[in-house]
Amino acid sequence: MAVKRALEGLPGVQRADVSFRDKEARVTFDPARVTTDELIQAIDKLGFRASLKGGG
């Protein structure tokens, strides 16, 4: 899965669980090493639209 690989390939990302059915990705990451903007950009580069979902 390209989205999972793209996210998990970023420094600071420990895990990415992606569900195309739910149109959702849950990412465990170190905010000191990667920003949410970088996560979104990685998905956008693949041709998908990404945004943050509430929940902290």
QUIPEUR-V109561 format. One line per field, one symbol per residue. ss: DSSP state (A for helix, B for strand, O for the rest). burial: # if it has 9 or more other ideal C-beta (glycine too) atoms within 8 Angstrom, else .. Layout:
ss->???
burial->???
This chain:
ss->OAAAAAAAOOOOBBBBBBBOOOOBBBBBBOOOOOOAAAAAAAAAOOOOOOOOOOOO
burial->..##.###.#.##..#.#......#.#.#....#...###.###.#..........
